[in-house]
Amino acid sequence: MDSTLERQLHQYLAGLKAAGVEFVRLAPAPPAGFFAASLEEVEVTQTNERIPLETLAKEFAACVRCSGIASTRLGTVPGVGPIGAKLFVMGDAPRSDDVKQGVPFSGAVGETLTKMLKAIGLDRDDVYIGTALRCRPPGDRTPSAKELANCRPFLERELRIVQPKFVLCLGEAAAQSLLQEEEPLSNLRANVHDLRGIKVVCTHHPAIYGTNAKAKTEAWADLQLLMKEMKNAT
């Protein structure tokens, strides 16, 4: 035993004796390597949790179902965030900034999203962020219903892996794709939808807030609705 530790132990026991303590029960020693094994198990568990998402990312990176996009894309953009996140934020498709960074909701639009989340008490790192389509449509156009349908199996698997309690859909295409609805966003927003037990709130995409004051006001109302639902669930 280290001499300093031994000296401190003797001092501690002497103090107990002086206080009238005559008996000290010793706890059984943990099995050899107990603590090292525990820490190792935690690291392995955290790594293994990411494997399904990594596999999913490789699969849609090789996907050619949407031949018009696959032949021109510069890359795919996987979702980011913790598995088990309470909230899944979902856009329609990556923009050019997202492809450059390899992260959904990058650039100015991403900054707006970060502010939106902070406004309702959420940190971007605590939510999972993804898109219904994993490839950037040429010219940042809105993805077609067929393209979104082609990517739907990837989204379903992602939802099963992350297991969110809530989803915030940003934009009409994202909302219609997730909820399998043809209703316009004006009919889908301002309500809480149920998707197999997941509560879904839909609102406008932050890309239009700078030029559409009404959309920004309505989005704030939708965020408050989401915040209320999340607080009631705690």
C-alpha positions in Angstrom: 0.0 0.0 0.0 1.2 3.5 -0.7 2.8 5.0 2.4 0.8 8.2 2.3 -2.5 6.3 2.0 -1.5 3.9 4.7 -0.7 6.8 7.1 -4.0 8.5 6.3 -5.8 5.2 7.0 -4.1 4.8 10.4 -5.0 8.4 11.3 -8.6 7.8 10.3 -8.9 4.6 12.4 -7.2 6.3 15.3 -9.8 9.0 15.1 -12.6 6.5 15.1 -11.1 4.8 18.2 -10.8 8.1 20.0 -14.4 8.7 19.3 -15.4 5.4 21.0 -15.8 3.3 17.8 -14.5 -0.2 18.6 -15.8 -2.1 15.5 -15.8 -1.3 11.8 -17.6 -3.6 9.3 -15.6 -4.2 6.1 -17.4 -4.5 2.8 -16.4 -7.3 0.6 -13.9 -6.3 -2.1 -15.3 -6.1 -5.6 -14.3 -8.8 -8.1 -11.0 -8.2 -9.8 -11.3 -5.8 -12.8 -14.8 -4.8 -11.7 -14.5 -1.1 -12.3 -12.4 -1.5 -15.5 -15.0 -3.9 -16.9 -17.9 -1.6 -16.0 -16.3 1.4 -17.8 -15.5 -0.7 -20.8 -19.1 -2.0 -21.0 -20.3 1.6 -21.0 -18.0 2.5 -23.8 -19.0 -0.5 -25.9 -22.7 0.1 -25.3 -22.4 3.7 -26.5 -20.5 2.6 -29.5 -22.9 -0.2 -30.4 -25.9 2.2 -30.2 -24.4 4.2 -33.1 -23.9 1.1 -35.3 -27.4 0.9 -36.7 -27.3 4.6 -37.7 -23.8 4.2 -39.2 -25.1 1.2 -41.2 -28.2 3.2 -42.3 -26.0 6.1 -43.5 -23.9 3.7 -45.6 -27.0 2.3 -47.2 -28.6 5.5 -48.2 -25.2 6.8 -49.4 -25.3 3.9 -51.9 -29.0 4.3 -52.8 -29.9 5.0 -56.4 -33.7 4.8 -56.2 -34.0 8.5 -57.3 -31.8 8.2 -60.4 -32.3 11.9 -61.2 -30.8 12.9 -57.9 -28.3 10.1 -57.4 -26.6 10.9 -60.7 -25.9 14.5 -59.8 -25.5 14.5 -56.0 -22.3 15.4 -54.3 -23.1 13.5 -51.2 -25.8 12.4 -48.8 -26.5 14.0 -45.4 -27.2 11.7 -42.4 -29.1 12.8 -39.3 -27.2 14.0 -36.3 -27.9 13.9 -32.6 -28.2 11.5 -29.6 -30.1 8.2 -29.8 -33.0 8.4 -27.4 -33.4 12.2 -28.0 -36.8 13.3 -26.8 -37.3 15.5 -29.9 -36.6 14.7 -33.6 -36.5 17.8 -35.8 -37.2 16.9 -39.4 -36.8 19.0 -42.6 -37.7 18.0 -46.1 -34.2 17.7 -47.7 -30.7 18.9 -47.3 -29.7 22.3 -48.8 -26.4 23.0 -50.5 -24.8 24.2 -47.1 -25.8 20.9 -45.6 -24.0 18.9 -48.2 -20.9 21.0 -47.8 -20.9 20.5 -44.0 -22.3 17.0 -44.0 -24.8 18.1 -41.4 -28.5 18.9 -41.8 -29.6 22.5 -41.1 -26.2 24.1 -41.6 -25.5 27.7 -42.5 -28.0 30.6 -42.0 -31.0 28.2 -41.9 -29.3 26.2 -39.2 -28.6 29.3 -37.1 -32.3 30.1 -37.3 -33.2 26.6 -36.1 -30.7 26.9 -33.2 -32.4 30.1 -32.1 -35.8 28.5 -32.5 -34.8 25.6 -30.2 -33.2 28.0 -27.6 -36.5 30.0 -27.6 -38.3 27.0 -26.2 -35.5 26.0 -23.8 -33.8 23.3 -25.9 -30.1 23.0 -26.9 -29.4 21.8 -30.5 -27.0 19.1 -29.2 -29.9 17.5 -27.2 -32.2 16.9 -30.1 -31.9 14.7 -33.2 -32.0 16.5 -36.5 -32.6 14.9 -39.9 -34.4 15.2 -43.2 -37.1 13.1 -44.9 -34.8 13.0 -48.0 -31.1 12.4 -47.6 -29.9 13.8 -51.0 -30.0 17.4 -52.1 -32.4 17.9 -55.0 -30.8 19.9 -57.8 -31.2 23.7 -57.3 -32.5 23.1 -53.7 -35.9 22.5 -55.1 -38.7 20.9 -53.0 -38.4 17.1 -53.2 -41.2 15.3 -55.1 -43.7 12.9 -53.4 -42.0 10.0 -55.2 -38.6 10.9 -54.0 -39.8 11.2 -50.5 -41.5 7.8 -50.8 -38.3 6.3 -52.0 -36.5 7.5 -48.9 -39.4 6.6 -46.5 -37.9 3.2 -45.5 -34.7 4.9 -44.3 -36.8 7.4 -42.2 -38.8 4.6 -40.7 -35.7 2.8 -39.5 -34.2 6.0 -38.2 -37.3 6.7 -36.1 -37.1 3.1 -34.7 -33.5 3.6 -33.8 -33.8 7.1 -32.2 -37.2 6.5 -30.6 -38.2 10.1 -30.1 -41.3 11.1 -28.2 -41.9 14.1 -30.3 -41.2 15.2 -33.9 -41.1 18.8 -35.2 -41.7 18.8 -39.0 -40.4 21.9 -40.8 -42.0 22.6 -44.1 -45.0 21.2 -46.0 -43.1 18.4 -47.8 -41.7 17.1 -44.5 -45.1 17.2 -42.8 -46.9 15.5 -45.7 -44.2 12.8 -46.0 -44.1 11.9 -42.3 -47.8 11.9 -41.7 -48.6 10.4 -45.1 -51.0 13.3 -45.8 -52.0 15.3 -48.8 -53.4 18.2 -46.8 -51.6 21.6 -47.1 -49.4 22.8 -44.3 -52.0 25.3 -43.4 -54.3 22.4 -42.3 -51.5 20.4 -40.7 -50.0 23.0 -38.5 -51.4 24.3 -35.2 -52.4 20.8 -34.2 -50.7 17.8 -32.5 -50.7 14.7 -34.6 -50.2 11.1 -33.5 -47.7 8.8 -35.3 -47.8 5.4 -33.6 -47.5 7.1 -30.2 -45.1 9.9 -31.3 -46.6 13.4 -31.0 -45.9 15.4 -34.2 -46.1 19.2 -34.6 -45.8 20.8 -38.0 -44.7 24.3 -38.9 -43.1 26.4 -41.6 -39.5 25.8 -42.7 -37.1 28.4 -41.2 -35.7 29.2 -44.7 -38.7 31.4 -45.3 -38.9 33.3 -42.1 -36.8 36.2 -43.4 -39.2 37.0 -46.2 -42.5 35.9 -44.6 -43.4 37.6 -41.4 -46.7 35.7 -41.1 -44.9 32.3 -41.3 -42.5 33.4 -38.6 -45.4 34.4 -36.3 -47.2 31.1 -37.0 -44.0 29.1 -36.4 -43.6 30.7 -33.0 -47.2 29.7 -32.1 -46.4 26.1 -33.2 -43.2 26.1 -31.1 -45.2 27.1 -28.1 -47.6 24.3 -28.8 -44.7 21.9 -28.9 -43.2 23.2 -25.8 -46.5 22.8 -23.9 -46.9 19.2 -25.1 -43.3 18.4 -24.1 -43.7 19.9 -20.6 -47.0 18.0 -20.1 -45.2 14.8 -20.9 -42.5 15.2 -18.2 
